[in-house]
Amino acid sequence: MPIRNRLAELHDEIAAWRRHLHENPELMYEVHETARFVESRLREFGVDEIATGIGRTGVVAVIRGRRTGSGRVIGLRADMDALPIAEATGAPYASKVPGRMHACGHDGHTAMLLGAAKYLAETRNFDGTAVLIFQPAEEGGAGARAMCDDGLMERFAIEEIYGMHNMPGLPVGQFAIRPGALLASSDEFEITVTGRGGHAAAPHEAVDTTLVAAHVLIALQSIVSRNVDPIRRVVLSVGIFETDSASSNIIAHRVRMEGTVRTLDPECRALAEERVRRIATDTASAFGAVAEVVWTPGYPATVNHPEQTVHAAEAARAVAGTVIDNVDPVMPSEDFAYMLERRPGAYIFIGNGDTPMCHHPAYDFADDAIPAGSSWFAELVERRMPVG
């Protein structure tokens, strides 16, 4: 079945919700007004139950089908938080909050799930229960884990869980998915190299930490090129490199660098950590310096379950006519991974068209994707919990 006629009719209304959220971005767990807006819409729709404060500021809605004899419970998730980025879209509905914007499309995700909630509450053409999850703090706060730790899956007896993210570069309304790892894990490291500061004119009397740290930085790239199987994917990037020197004629006593490692499987993740630690400490030691490594684990890889990936792809095909069902994995991370560790499920991409990438100041969610996205959520519920 293609895009629902009712959701096509609701397109302008859902887009208006999306633009309201875009104008009023909130960060991390501080999504109080966003959560209140979501709760207000859900009450208007007449859902059966609303729970707030799950995972601090998460909102959960329960919609029961016209039959519930199957006992099936399907969870659908959208993220609500924005990013600390100054907007450069020039849109008439641009962010009203300086230094914050919805640069990753979570306004669109929330609006599409609200659209599906309105449709499902009206039609209830399924045998079971739909649980709609509006999550805070995807952008670095692990809000998905917080909601799970608050008993989300157990409290609502969720059996399967599904989520969606927009993808710039993919045609608007097109879907893409794959079984297995779809997005990477994300870990952070900080390396502090300590040597012996001194005068730039007498380097032999110092231990030049800038030189040492530069060797460490270059050697770290050998992890990807020489330690990891070439057919597996690992990304290592150093984003910060700073010394404590205040002048060009001072050899720094200490240098600090920070970076990130992205991997698609636990073996590569463990290997990367071991090699970062070994390369940093041993390289520094060879130059007479000392390196300290702090490794901060982040989100795990987002791994789709095979059976649920098939269900998600079938629903996408029913809505869009076609689906890319073996898309290449990508190396950003997503905390929906924590939900997939608790329950079988799948995560899918929906096309955002030829737009700037997520996290770019000029990014904007494509409102034309709304009917397809909302229809996918609805199709999934009706397909997984059929009445007949």
N, C-alpha and C positions, 0 to 999 in steps of 0.2 A: 504494500500500500504506500503511495507517495505521501508527500507532505499533507498533514491533516488540514482539511478546509477550515476547520474552526481555528487552528493555529495561524493559518494564513490571514484569517479575519482579525485575529488578535495582534498581528505583526506591529502595527503602529503603537498599540498600547504597550506591548512588551518593550519596544524600542524606547518609548518614553520613560519607562522604568529604568532602562539601561542608562539613558542619558542623565537621569536624575542621580543615579549612583555615580556616574562619571564625574558629575559636577561636585560631588561631595565625597572625595576619597578619604579613607581611613586606613591606618597602618596596623599591621600585626594583630594583636589581640584587642586593640582599642577601636573595634568596629561597632561601637555601641549604637550609633545612629543608623548604620547599615542594617544591623540586626533588628532594630526596631521597625525599620521600613519593611524588611522581609516579613517579620511577624505580623505587621499590620495587613499586608497583602494576603497572607495566608488566612487570617481571620475573615477577611472579606470573601475568600473563596469557599469558606465553610469546610475546611479540612477537619478530620475527626479529632486530632490531638496535636498540640504544639508544646514542645519542651524547649526551654531556653537555658542559657548558662552552662551548656555542655561543652567541655573544653574551654571554659571561662566565658566565651561569648558566642559559642555556636548555637544554632537554631535547628531544631528537628521537627519536621511535620509528618504526621501519619495520615495516610488516606487508605481507607478500606474499600475494596471492590464491592460490587453488588453481590458477589458471593465471596465467602472466605473459607469455604470448606476444604480447599486445597491445603490451607495452613502455610502456604508459601509466603515468604517475605523477601522483597527485593529492595536494596538500598541504592539510592542515586545521590551523587555528591557534587556540589559546586563550591568553589572558594570565593571569599568575599573581600579580601584585603587588597590594598593598593601598594604603591612603591614610593620611596622618598626620592622622586625625580621631578624636576621642573618641566611642566608640559610645554610642548612646542608644536601642537597640532593646529592652533588657530581656529579650532572648532567653536561654533557658537555656544556649545555646551561644555567648553573646556573647564578644567578644574578650577574651583573657586578658592582652593587652599594652596597658598604658595609653597612650592617645594614638594608637592605630592601630586600623584596622578595615577590613574588606572592604566599603567603601561604594559600590562600583561593580559588584559581582557577579562579579568575576574568580574568586572561589571557585567560583561556579556554572559559569562557562565552563570552568574546568579540570576540574571534576567531570564535566560533560557529555561532554567530549572523552575523559576516562578511561573513561566508560561506553561510548562508541563504540569505544574501543580494545579493551575486553574483548570486546564483541560481535564485532568484526571479526576478532580473533585466534581466536575460537571457530569462526566460520562460514566465513570466507575465501571468501565467495561472490562473488568478483569476479576479473576477468582484468587484472592489473596490480599496482601497488604503491601503498599508502596511506602517506603520510608525515605523522605527527602531531606538531605543533610546539607546545611549551609555552614561552611567551615571558616573559621578565622585563621590568620597567621600561616598561610602557606609559604609566604615569602621569607623563609628563614626561621620561622618560629615553631615549626613542627606542630601546627594546629591539628593535623590529622591524628598524630600520636596522642595529643592531649585529649581529643574527643574519644579515642579508643580507650585511653587510660581511665576515662570517666565512665566506662562501661557501655559505650555506644552500641556495640554489636550485641552484647548480652541483654541489655535493657530492652531493645527493640526486636530481639530475636532475628537479626538480619542473617540471611543465608548466603546471599550473593551481593556484591557491591560493584557499581559501575560509575565511571567518571569520564569527563570530556575536557579537552583543551583545544583552543583555537590554534591554527598553524598558518602563519604568514607564508606566502609562496605557494600554498595549495589553493586551487580554485575555490571560490566561495561556495559553501554547501557541500563540497566533496568530503569524503571520509577516508581516513587511513589508519591502519592498525596492524599489529603483528603479534603472534604468540611469543612468549618469553620476554626477555628484557627489551623494553621500549625506550626507557630513559635511564640515564646513568645514576650511580651513587655520587655523592658529593662530600668529600672530606677536605678539611682545611689544615694547613701546617704553618707553623712559625719557626723559623730558624734564627737563632741569635749566635753570631760569631764574635768571640771575644779574643783579642790579641794583646798588643802592647802599643798604645798610642805614642806618637812622637813627632819630630819635626820632619817635614817633607824633604828637607835637604840632607837628612841623615837616616835613610830608610833601613840601613844595616843595624841601627840601634833600636828598631821597632819591629813589631810583628804586624805587617800591613793587612788589617782585616778586610779592607776593600778588595785587595787582590785575592785574599783567601775566599771571601764570599763570592767573588766573580767566578772562581774556579768551581765552587760548590754549585752555583747556578747553572753553569754550562754542563757539569757532570750530571746534574739531575735529569737533563734531557736524554741521557743515555738509557734511562729506565724504559722510556717508550721505544727507543730505537734499537736497544740491545738486550733488554731483559724480558720484554713481553713478546709472546708469540705474535708475529706480524699480522695474523688473521684475526686477532682479538684487539679490542679497542681500549686504549687508555689515553687520557689527556692530562698533561701536567703543565700548569701555567703559574708563573710567579708574577703577581700583580703589584707587590710593594717591595722596594729595595731602598733602604735608607741608612745613612751613617750618622754617627753622633758628632761628626766634624762640623765646625763652624767656619772653616776657612780652607782655601785651596792649598795652603801650605802646612796643613795639619794632617797627619796620618791618624785616621780614626781609631779609637780604642775598641769600638763596638759597632757592628753592622747587623741590622735586622732585615729579614725578608719574610714575606708572607705569600702563600700560594694555595692553589686548589688542585686536587686530583679527582678525576672523573673516571669511573670504570663501570663495566656492565656485568661483572660477575664477582663473587666473593674471593675467588682465588687471586685474581688480578688486584683486587682491593688490598688484600693482605700482603701480596708481593710488593705493591707500590709503597706501602707504609714501611715495610722492612728495608727496602732499598733507599728510601729518603733518609731514614735514620742512619743507615750505615754510610752512605755517601757523604752526608753532612759531617758526621763525627770523624770519620777516617780521613777525609780530605783536609779538614781543619787541623787534625793532629799532624798530618804530614808537613804542614807549614809552621808548626809550633803554636797553633791557636787551639781554641776550644769551641766546639759548637754544641748548643743545646737545642733540642728539637721538641716542640710541643705539637702533638697531633690531635686534632679535634674531629671526631667522627661526625658526619652529617647524615643526610638522608640516604637510605639504601637505594639500590636500583629499583625502578618500577618494573615489576615482572608480571606480565599478563598470564593468567591461567589458560591453558589450551582450550578447554571446553567452553569457558565463558567468552573467550576471544571469538570463537565461532558464533556464539549467540549475538555478541555485539556487532560482528561483521554482517550477519544476516539482517539484523535490524537496520543497519546503515544501508545495506543494499535495497531493502524494502523502501526506504525513504528517498534515497538518491539515485537508485537505479544501478549504480556501480559502487564499488569500494576497492581501495587499494588494501589488500589483506596481508601483504608481506612487506610493508614499508621498512626502510632502513631505520635502525635505532638512532636516536639523537643523544647528545651528551649533556644537555641540561638535566637538572634533577627535579623531582616532584614528590611532595610528601604524601600523595595518595599511595605511595609505596607502602606506608605503614598500614593502611587499610587492607591492601592486598596481602600483607603478611598475616592478617587476622582472619580474612575470609576470601574464598575464591571470587574472582571478578576480573574485570578488564578495564583498560583505559584507552580512549580513542581520540584521534585528532579530527577536528573539523576545519575545513579551509577558511582562511581569512582573506584570501586574494593577494593581489600584488601590493602589499603594504610594508612599511618598515617592520623590522623584527621586534619581537617582544623585548621590553626593557629599553626601547629607544624612545627619546623624548617626543618623537613625531608619530609614534604608534597610536592606532585607534582601532577598536574592535569594529568589525564589519557588521552593521545591523542587518544586512541582507542575509546573513547566515542564520538569523534567529529562527525562522520557521523550520528549517532543516534540523537545527539543534534541538529545539523543543519537541519536534516530531520524533526524533531518535529516542529521547527519554521516554516518551509515551509509547512508542512502538515496542521498546524493550520490555516495558511493564506488561503490555497486553500480549506480547509474544511469549514471555516467560511464564505468564499466569493466565492462560486462555480460559474464557468462560465455558466454551463448548467442549 
